[in-house]
Amino acid sequence: MPCFRGSTGPELTRKLQKIEASFQGRLQNLRSFGKGVLDVKNPTWSEEFNRFCTFVKDLEMMTQELISLAFRTAIRCSMEEKSEEVYNIFSKELKMVNKLLNRMEWSCPDHVPKIVGQVMWAKALRHRLENSMEILQKCPFMPESASRRDIFFTFGQTVQLLDEIVRKNFFDWTQNLDGQYLKKLQQPLLVRCKNAPFRVDINFDKDLSRLFSEIWYWERMKFEIPQIVSDLYQSRAEIRFLMERVLLLTRNYNRIVGMLSPDELGLFQQRVRFIDRKMEPGMTELLWLSHGASNHFINDCLLHVDKAQSLVDGYKFSNLSISNLCKKISETLLVKIDGKTVYRNLEFEDDQESHQQSRLQTLSSTHLEIIHIMTQIHSIFAKDGAEVQEHWVAYTEKVDRIVEEAFRCNIRDSMKKLCTAITGDNKTSPNPLFKVLVVLQRTCPQGIPKLGFSPTLEKLEQIVNILPQLIGIISEFKRLPELLSCKESQANPIHVNIGQDERIKKTQAAVTAGMSANARQLKDYLKSWNQYRHIWQNNKDYIMQKYKTANKSVSAFDADIQRYSENASSIQQEETVLTIQFVMLDCSPLKSSLVQDCGVWQKMLKQLLSQMASSCLQELYASMQNNADRLMKPPQTLDELSDSLTLLETLKGDLANNEAQITLIHERFAILDKYEVPVESTVQAMREALNEKWVWFQQVLIHSDDRQQKDKEKFKNNLFLSFEELKSKVDAAAQEFSIKGPFQSTLRSDLALRQIEEHRVQLEALKQEQNDIFSGLAFFRIKQPPCKMIWTMEK
């Protein structure tokens, strides 16, 4: 329910609620008769519905009265307010128009004459104001006010002022008309341009063009054209047609001249002079009033101009074709680098050679096509005079320079492409171009291997140095003047000039610098592998001999074997593939060689350890068996007894060393077991029986000690018995000497001396036997006084 303001608000609300309640009541009453709606025989529904309709109309009247009572004042105020807004809008528009009129600010398009444009502008403003006034006049419901009256008054004055402007401008135009317009048509059709002598222009008075334009606009605005210019205006169609034909001729002629450079004008000078002779009447004799002769003249000139235009167009098309072919030459690069392919070994050389051969065919066919086009162009000027032929020679040299520049751009861009692949651009690093293997190189089978690259850096630099090859490719292209005139050119060959180009040399220097910088980085990278150089630099046989000579400890063997295993693991963890500038390094061959060398080192160490352990075991076995055999052999002499005793003492003193040696042997075999080194079955059996053999040997020493003590006692007793026997022999010898000695005087001296000598020999034998006995007793540290009888007999 709406909320009404003011003192009458509650009363209006009650009336509106009463209307609503009455409507609801009647509507409910109508629903009660709904059952007879379709019963045509029962008129109750129809009667009741008619009464409901009459009631609704009464309610509508009551509602209208209520609305009028509630909103009359508000509607009237709103109408007055909105009307004033409309008046203000129109008033502003009138003020704007008056302001423009006071300032004399005219606005018209550039193609409209000024005086006509002012009239059109004034009439447009008047039409605009009239449309707005017409709308106001069609609104009688808008209340009358002072603003409305002021608007109508101002509108009348403004329209009157605008009409005055229109009348004044037309009057001024008619007063300024000149009766000499016809004489302005009595001048030649064409004239040479003052600023461009090679060009021609239409020789038509601009005042006449402006006059025709003004008359056309005055007629559109329903003004009456004065007779002084009306007759001239009637022939405007013929004049305009002639103007268009003359303009077509000047445009076509100027287009030919404009398309040709001064040098090219020299080539076409005979044809241009011919056209100039044809157009000469249009600059001297034919006037704008001679329509028939002028049209015939223009048609004839256009025919010759079109023929010349056809030749020029063909010439220009040929030039464009040559330019496109030169562009094709410059873009048919002799270096193929796609930024994705990574070359190995000699693949780059093969790929570039194949690419260059295919591009050489393209360049050759393109160059031949240029020669063919130049031959066709020459056919146009072949019959012209000597002056044209001089220009043709200059034109040929110009095209030759363009072709040379195309080849120069080709080589320069090819080298730039290679340079970018080597050094990268200012924003990104170069993509990998070459795949280089890091390998161990051997100069000879017995020599020390060295770290290196495959291909080598020198070979890589040789592969990249392709400028001489590119220059050699284009050396087969001769100069155009030489090919077209069949005369030897005095200028340097194309490839010589290109080879001396400073920018190409600079690019080549950048490539060389990039290669050198990359080579330094690659060499620096090789130094990172120096931590493993002991693997390949050390002489394996020499080191093994040093190990064997130095009798390295078991822990040293174990540490070295383990170290090489760790080295192999560390090598495997080194980066296999990495990129340094444009080179992708593949270290897999080096890693494989080093890991293989580590395995060789380990194998040699294991073999040496196995050899040392086996030989030491066998030597120990042989030593124990040999010494045991010597100890177990009974001594036959005191010397043998002495040797046996000395050997036993020595062996007893070496027990600790032998036990340490046995421990060492076990440790060595334990290391061999740790690394699963196979051992010969005989050696393995000896190793397993070593401890038992050692116990047996110790028992042999014990038994030998007991037996030697018995042998010593036996030999000592024998010596005592021998000494007693010696004394008996001495006594017997002394007794025999006293009985049988040469004491008779009858005995000859020689016989006596012989007997004495025999007794002396016997005495010496006894003395020797005594010395032997004393020597044996000395072995037992027994001192025995010598036999006195021997001393007596000796005297």
Solvent accessible surface area in square Angstrom, and as a share of the most:
residue,aa,sasa,rsa
1,M,127,0.57
2,P,76,0.48
3,C,125,0.75
4,F,36,0.15
5,R,225,0.82
6,G,62,0.60
7,S,113,0.73
8,T,77,0.45
9,G,2,0.02
10,P,78,0.49
11,E,71,0.32
12,L,6,0.03
13,T,31,0.18
14,R,136,0.50
15,K,86,0.36
16,L,40,0.20
17,Q,89,0.40
18,K,139,0.59
19,I,18,0.09
20,E,89,0.40
21,A,65,0.50
22,S,39,0.25
23,F,71,0.30
24,Q,95,0.42
25,G,43,0.41
26,R,94,0.34
27,L,44,0.22
28,Q,111,0.49
29,N,62,0.32
30,L,17,0.08
31,R,144,0.53
32,S,80,0.52
33,F,67,0.28
34,G,33,0.32
35,K,205,0.87
36,G,14,0.13
37,V,67,0.39
38,L,164,0.82
39,D,68,0.35
40,V,144,0.83
41,K,182,0.77
42,N,61,0.32
43,P,79,0.50
44,T,51,0.30
45,W,58,0.20
46,S,59,0.38
47,E,88,0.39
48,E,14,0.06
49,F,87,0.36
50,N,89,0.46
51,R,124,0.45
52,F,26,0.11
53,C,46,0.28
54,T,82,0.48
55,F,35,0.14
56,V,38,0.22
57,K,133,0.57
58,D,76,0.39
59,L,12,0.06
60,E,94,0.42
61,M,112,0.50
62,M,85,0.38
63,T,44,0.25
64,Q,114,0.50
65,E,115,0.52
66,L,12,0.06
67,I,85,0.43
68,S,41,0.26
69,L,103,0.51
70,A,31,0.24
71,F,88,0.37
72,R,137,0.50
73,T,83,0.48
74,A,61,0.47
75,I,101,0.51
76,R,123,0.45
77,C,70,0.42
78,S,52,0.34
79,M,70,0.31
80,E,84,0.38
81,E,104,0.47
82,K,110,0.47
83,S,4,0.03
84,E,63,0.28
85,E,77,0.34
86,V,62,0.36
87,Y,2,0.01
88,N,77,0.40
89,I,116,0.59
90,F,7,0.03
91,S,30,0.19
92,K,143,0.60
93,E,29,0.13
94,L,2,0.01
95,K,138,0.58
96,M,67,0.30
97,V,0,0.00
98,N,39,0.20
99,K,101,0.43
100,L,41,0.20
101,L,9,0.04
102,N,119,0.61
103,R,139,0.51
104,M,112,0.50
105,E,79,0.35
106,W,61,0.21
107,S,80,0.52
108,C,50,0.30
109,P,76,0.48
110,D,153,0.79
111,H,134,0.60
112,V,12,0.07
113,P,14,0.09
114,K,149,0.63
115,I,36,0.18
116,V,0,0.00
117,G,0,0.00
118,Q,25,0.11
119,V,0,0.00
120,M,66,0.29
121,W,30,0.10
122,A,0,0.00
123,K,79,0.33
124,A,61,0.47
125,L,13,0.06
126,R,72,0.26
127,H,110,0.49
128,R,115,0.42
129,L,0,0.00
130,E,55,0.25
131,N,65,0.34
132,S,27,0.17
133,M,5,0.02
134,E,81,0.36
135,I,112,0.57
136,L,6,0.03
137,Q,107,0.48
138,K,141,0.60
139,C,26,0.16
140,P,114,0.72
141,F,136,0.57
142,M,18,0.08
143,P,46,0.29
144,E,113,0.51
145,S,28,0.18
146,A,61,0.47
147,S,36,0.23
148,R,31,0.11
149,R,134,0.49
150,D,89,0.46
151,I,7,0.03
152,F,67,0.28
153,F,135,0.56
154,T,41,0.24
155,F,30,0.12
156,G,38,0.36
157,Q,100,0.44
158,T,3,0.01
159,V,16,0.09
160,Q,124,0.55
161,L,78,0.39
162,L,1,0.00
163,D,35,0.18
164,E,83,0.37
165,I,24,0.12
166,V,15,0.09
167,R,134,0.49
168,K,119,0.50
169,N,17,0.08
170,F,35,0.15
171,F,120,0.50
172,D,49,0.25
173,W,12,0.04
174,T,33,0.19
175,Q,115,0.51
176,N,115,0.59
177,L,26,0.13
178,D,59,0.31
179,G,51,0.49
180,Q,86,0.38
181,Y,25,0.10
182,L,100,0.50
183,K,130,0.55
184,K,50,0.21
185,L,2,0.01
186,Q,100,0.45
187,Q,47,0.21
188,P,34,0.21
189,L,0,0.00
190,L,2,0.01
191,V,65,0.37
192,R,80,0.29
193,C,35,0.21
194,K,197,0.83
195,N,154,0.79
196,A,32,0.25
197,P,90,0.57
198,F,126,0.52
199,R,91,0.33
200,V,0,0.00
201,D,65,0.34
202,I,32,0.16
203,N,36,0.19
204,F,20,0.08
205,D,39,0.20
206,K,170,0.72
207,D,49,0.25
208,L,0,0.00
209,S,46,0.30
210,R,117,0.43
211,L,4,0.02
212,F,8,0.03
213,S,33,0.21
214,E,14,0.06
215,I,0,0.00
216,W,117,0.41
217,Y,20,0.08
218,W,0,0.00
219,E,74,0.33
220,R,145,0.53
221,M,30,0.13
222,K,182,0.77
223,F,43,0.18
224,E,150,0.67
225,I,27,0.13
226,P,35,0.22
227,Q,127,0.56
228,I,97,0.49
229,V,0,0.00
230,S,22,0.14
231,D,91,0.47
232,L,19,0.10
233,Y,4,0.01
234,Q,119,0.53
235,S,38,0.24
236,R,76,0.28
237,A,71,0.55
238,E,99,0.44
239,I,3,0.01
240,R,120,0.44
241,F,110,0.46
242,L,1,0.01
243,M,31,0.14
244,E,98,0.44
245,R,61,0.22
246,V,1,0.00
247,L,70,0.35
248,L,53,0.27
249,L,0,0.00
250,T,6,0.04
251,R,137,0.50
252,N,13,0.07
253,Y,4,0.01
254,N,26,0.13
255,R,116,0.42
256,I,4,0.02
257,V,10,0.06
258,G,43,0.41
259,M,58,0.26
260,L,9,0.04
261,S,42,0.27
262,P,114,0.71
263,D,90,0.47
264,E,15,0.07
265,L,24,0.12
266,G,8,0.07
267,L,1,0.01
268,F,3,0.01
269,Q,20,0.09
270,Q,72,0.32
271,R,60,0.22
272,V,16,0.09
273,R,124,0.45
274,F,83,0.34
275,I,5,0.02
276,D,32,0.17
277,R,157,0.57
278,K,71,0.30
279,M,0,0.00
280,E,86,0.39
281,P,43,0.27
282,G,0,0.00
283,M,33,0.15
284,T,79,0.46
285,E,126,0.57
286,L,28,0.14
287,L,58,0.29
288,W,0,0.00
289,L,70,0.35
290,S,42,0.27
291,H,49,0.22
292,G,55,0.53
293,A,55,0.43
294,S,0,0.00
295,N,40,0.21
296,H,137,0.61
297,F,18,0.07
298,I,1,0.00
299,N,73,0.38
300,D,51,0.26
301,C,0,0.00
302,L,13,0.06
303,L,98,0.49
304,H,34,0.15
305,V,0,0.00
306,D,73,0.38
307,K,116,0.49
308,A,9,0.07
309,Q,14,0.06
310,S,72,0.47
311,L,64,0.32
312,V,1,0.01
313,D,64,0.33
314,G,36,0.34
315,Y,0,0.00
316,K,56,0.24
317,F,139,0.58
318,S,18,0.11
319,N,34,0.17
320,L,101,0.50
321,S,23,0.15
322,I,5,0.03
323,S,58,0.37
324,N,80,0.41
325,L,19,0.09
326,C,7,0.04
327,K,121,0.51
328,K,95,0.40
329,I,0,0.00
330,S,18,0.12
331,E,106,0.48
332,T,13,0.08
333,L,39,0.19
334,L,0,0.00
335,V,2,0.01
336,K,86,0.36
337,I,18,0.09
338,D,81,0.42
339,G,30,0.29
340,K,178,0.75
341,T,56,0.33
342,V,44,0.25
343,Y,11,0.04
344,R,128,0.47
345,N,84,0.43
346,L,89,0.44
347,E,86,0.39
348,F,1,0.00
349,E,57,0.26
350,D,90,0.46
351,D,39,0.20
352,Q,4,0.02
353,E,94,0.42
354,S,73,0.47
355,H,22,0.10
356,Q,3,0.01
357,Q,95,0.42
358,S,50,0.32
359,R,83,0.30
360,L,30,0.15
361,Q,133,0.59
362,T,39,0.23
363,L,1,0.00
364,S,33,0.21
365,S,63,0.40
366,T,3,0.01
367,H,8,0.04
368,L,117,0.58
369,E,85,0.38
370,I,0,0.00
371,I,31,0.16
372,H,105,0.47
373,I,17,0.08
374,M,0,0.00
375,T,75,0.44
376,Q,96,0.43
377,I,2,0.01
378,H,62,0.28
379,S,78,0.50
380,I,41,0.21
381,F,0,0.00
382,A,52,0.41
383,K,200,0.85
384,D,20,0.11
385,G,36,0.34
386,A,80,0.62
387,E,89,0.40
388,V,1,0.01
389,Q,49,0.22
390,E,121,0.54
391,H,54,0.24
392,W,17,0.06
393,V,80,0.46
394,A,51,0.40
395,Y,17,0.06
396,T,6,0.03
397,E,76,0.34
398,K,87,0.37
399,V,5,0.03
400,D,7,0.03
401,R,143,0.52
402,I,74,0.38
403,V,0,0.00
404,E,14,0.06
405,E,66,0.30
406,A,5,0.04
407,F,0,0.00
408,R,36,0.13
409,C,30,0.18
410,N,0,0.00
411,I,0,0.00
412,R,17,0.06
413,D,52,0.27
414,S,0,0.00
415,M,0,0.00
416,K,100,0.42
417,K,71,0.30
418,L,0,0.00
419,C,20,0.12
420,T,69,0.40
421,A,14,0.11
422,I,2,0.01
423,T,54,0.31
424,G,14,0.13
425,D,83,0.43
426,N,162,0.83
427,K,189,0.80
428,T,89,0.52
429,S,88,0.57
430,P,14,0.09
431,N,86,0.44
432,P,36,0.23
433,L,4,0.02
434,F,4,0.02
435,K,35,0.15
436,V,0,0.00
437,L,54,0.27
438,V,0,0.00
439,V,27,0.15
440,L,28,0.14
441,Q,67,0.30
442,R,130,0.48
443,T,119,0.69
444,C,62,0.37
445,P,118,0.74
446,Q,166,0.74
447,G,18,0.18
448,I,103,0.52
449,P,8,0.05
450,K,133,0.56
451,L,31,0.15
452,G,8,0.08
453,F,9,0.04
454,S,38,0.24
455,P,19,0.12
456,T,57,0.33
457,L,25,0.13
458,E,129,0.58
459,K,59,0.25
460,L,1,0.01
461,E,86,0.38
462,Q,114,0.51
463,I,5,0.02
464,V,2,0.01
465,N,76,0.39
466,I,6,0.03
467,L,22,0.11
468,P,88,0.55
469,Q,82,0.36
470,L,0,0.00
471,I,26,0.13
472,G,44,0.42
473,I,21,0.11
474,I,0,0.00
475,S,47,0.31
476,E,102,0.46
477,F,13,0.05
478,K,115,0.49
479,R,14,0.05
480,L,0,0.00
481,P,31,0.20
482,E,45,0.20
483,L,61,0.30
484,L,47,0.24
485,S,58,0.38
486,C,120,0.72
487,K,144,0.61
488,E,141,0.63
489,S,31,0.20
490,Q,175,0.78
491,A,59,0.46
492,N,77,0.39
493,P,66,0.42
494,I,1,0.00
495,H,47,0.21
496,V,49,0.28
497,N,36,0.19
498,I,0,0.00
499,G,26,0.25
500,Q,105,0.47
501,D,22,0.12
502,E,123,0.55
503,R,134,0.49
504,I,0,0.00
505,K,95,0.40
506,K,154,0.65
507,T,15,0.09
508,Q,33,0.15
509,A,58,0.45
510,A,40,0.31
511,V,2,0.01
512,T,57,0.33
513,A,61,0.47
514,G,12,0.11
515,M,14,0.06
516,S,47,0.31
517,A,35,0.27
518,N,3,0.02
519,A,23,0.18
520,R,146,0.53
521,Q,73,0.32
522,L,0,0.00
523,K,114,0.48
524,D,84,0.43
525,Y,39,0.15
526,L,26,0.13
527,K,126,0.53
528,S,59,0.38
529,W,5,0.02
530,N,60,0.31
531,Q,110,0.49
532,Y,7,0.03
533,R,119,0.43
534,H,49,0.22
535,I,0,0.00
536,W,11,0.04
537,Q,81,0.36
538,N,59,0.30
539,N,85,0.44
540,K,41,0.18
541,D,105,0.54
542,Y,131,0.50
543,I,36,0.18
544,M,17,0.08
545,Q,107,0.48
546,K,103,0.44
547,Y,23,0.09
548,K,93,0.40
549,T,106,0.62
550,A,64,0.50
551,N,88,0.45
552,K,76,0.32
553,S,59,0.38
554,V,12,0.07
555,S,80,0.52
556,A,27,0.21
557,F,0,0.00
558,D,31,0.16
559,A,59,0.46
560,D,17,0.09
561,I,0,0.00
562,Q,76,0.34
563,R,94,0.34
564,Y,10,0.04
565,S,45,0.29
566,E,100,0.45
567,N,21,0.11
568,A,19,0.15
569,S,56,0.36
570,S,44,0.28
571,I,0,0.00
572,Q,108,0.48
573,Q,150,0.66
574,E,55,0.25
575,E,108,0.49
576,T,50,0.29
577,V,69,0.40
578,L,34,0.17
579,T,67,0.39
580,I,22,0.11
581,Q,67,0.30
582,F,0,0.00
583,V,0,0.00
584,M,44,0.19
585,L,0,0.00
586,D,15,0.08
587,C,0,0.00
588,S,47,0.30
589,P,39,0.24
590,L,0,0.00
591,K,13,0.05
592,S,68,0.44
593,S,37,0.24
594,L,0,0.00
595,V,39,0.22
596,Q,123,0.54
597,D,14,0.07
598,C,0,0.00
599,G,34,0.32
600,V,52,0.30
601,W,2,0.01
602,Q,31,0.14
603,K,122,0.52
604,M,40,0.18
605,L,1,0.01
606,K,43,0.18
607,Q,95,0.42
608,L,13,0.06
609,L,1,0.00
610,S,19,0.12
611,Q,95,0.42
612,M,15,0.06
613,A,0,0.00
614,S,18,0.12
615,S,44,0.28
616,C,14,0.08
617,L,0,0.00
618,Q,79,0.35
619,E,111,0.50
620,L,6,0.03
621,Y,33,0.13
622,A,62,0.48
623,S,51,0.33
624,M,2,0.01
625,Q,71,0.32
626,N,82,0.42
627,N,16,0.08
628,A,0,0.00
629,D,70,0.36
630,R,118,0.43
631,L,0,0.00
632,M,95,0.42
633,K,134,0.57
634,P,77,0.48
635,P,14,0.09
636,Q,127,0.57
637,T,66,0.38
638,L,37,0.18
639,D,105,0.54
640,E,67,0.30
641,L,0,0.00
642,S,36,0.23
643,D,87,0.45
644,S,10,0.07
645,L,30,0.15
646,T,84,0.49
647,L,20,0.10
648,L,2,0.01
649,E,108,0.48
650,T,69,0.40
651,L,10,0.05
652,K,73,0.31
653,G,57,0.55
654,D,49,0.25
655,L,48,0.24
656,A,72,0.56
657,N,97,0.50
658,N,23,0.12
659,E,81,0.36
660,A,62,0.48
661,Q,54,0.24
662,I,12,0.06
663,T,72,0.42
664,L,47,0.23
665,I,0,0.00
666,H,55,0.24
667,E,80,0.36
668,R,7,0.03
669,F,0,0.00
670,A,51,0.40
671,I,22,0.11
672,L,0,0.00
673,D,69,0.36
674,K,117,0.50
675,Y,41,0.16
676,E,152,0.68
677,V,22,0.13
678,P,120,0.76
679,V,37,0.21
680,E,119,0.53
681,S,89,0.57
682,T,88,0.51
683,V,2,0.01
684,Q,54,0.24
685,A,58,0.45
686,M,44,0.20
687,R,39,0.14
688,E,122,0.55
689,A,40,0.31
690,L,0,0.00
691,N,86,0.44
692,E,127,0.57
693,K,40,0.17
694,W,21,0.07
695,V,76,0.44
696,W,82,0.29
697,F,2,0.01
698,Q,50,0.22
699,Q,89,0.40
700,V,9,0.05
701,L,5,0.02
702,I,106,0.54
703,H,123,0.55
704,S,4,0.02
705,D,40,0.21
706,D,81,0.42
707,R,66,0.24
708,Q,0,0.00
709,Q,96,0.43
710,K,146,0.62
711,D,23,0.12
712,K,58,0.25
713,E,85,0.38
714,K,127,0.54
715,F,35,0.15
716,K,50,0.21
717,N,69,0.35
718,N,66,0.34
719,L,20,0.10
720,F,80,0.33
721,L,111,0.55
722,S,35,0.23
723,F,8,0.03
724,E,93,0.42
725,E,104,0.47
726,L,0,0.00
727,K,69,0.29
728,S,70,0.45
729,K,101,0.43
730,V,0,0.00
731,D,75,0.39
732,A,60,0.47
733,A,3,0.02
734,A,18,0.14
735,Q,117,0.52
736,E,70,0.31
737,F,56,0.24
738,S,69,0.45
739,I,115,0.58
740,K,128,0.54
741,G,1,0.01
742,P,25,0.16
743,F,131,0.55
744,Q,111,0.49
745,S,116,0.75
746,T,122,0.71
747,L,48,0.24
748,R,148,0.54
749,S,83,0.53
750,D,70,0.36
751,L,51,0.25
752,A,18,0.14
753,L,116,0.58
754,R,136,0.50
755,Q,57,0.25
756,I,66,0.34
757,E,97,0.43
758,E,107,0.48
759,H,28,0.12
760,R,120,0.44
761,V,92,0.53
762,Q,73,0.32
763,L,9,0.04
764,E,87,0.39
765,A,60,0.46
766,L,11,0.06
767,K,50,0.21
768,Q,101,0.45
769,E,53,0.24
770,Q,16,0.07
771,N,77,0.39
772,D,80,0.42
773,I,8,0.04
774,F,47,0.19
775,S,73,0.47
776,G,2,0.02
777,L,1,0.01
778,A,62,0.48
779,F,69,0.29
780,F,31,0.13
781,R,223,0.81
782,I,46,0.23
783,K,198,0.84
784,Q,60,0.27
785,P,93,0.59
786,P,87,0.55
787,C,16,0.10
788,K,163,0.69
789,M,71,0.32
790,I,6,0.03
791,W,143,0.50
792,T,77,0.45
793,M,36,0.16
794,E,81,0.36
795,K,165,0.70
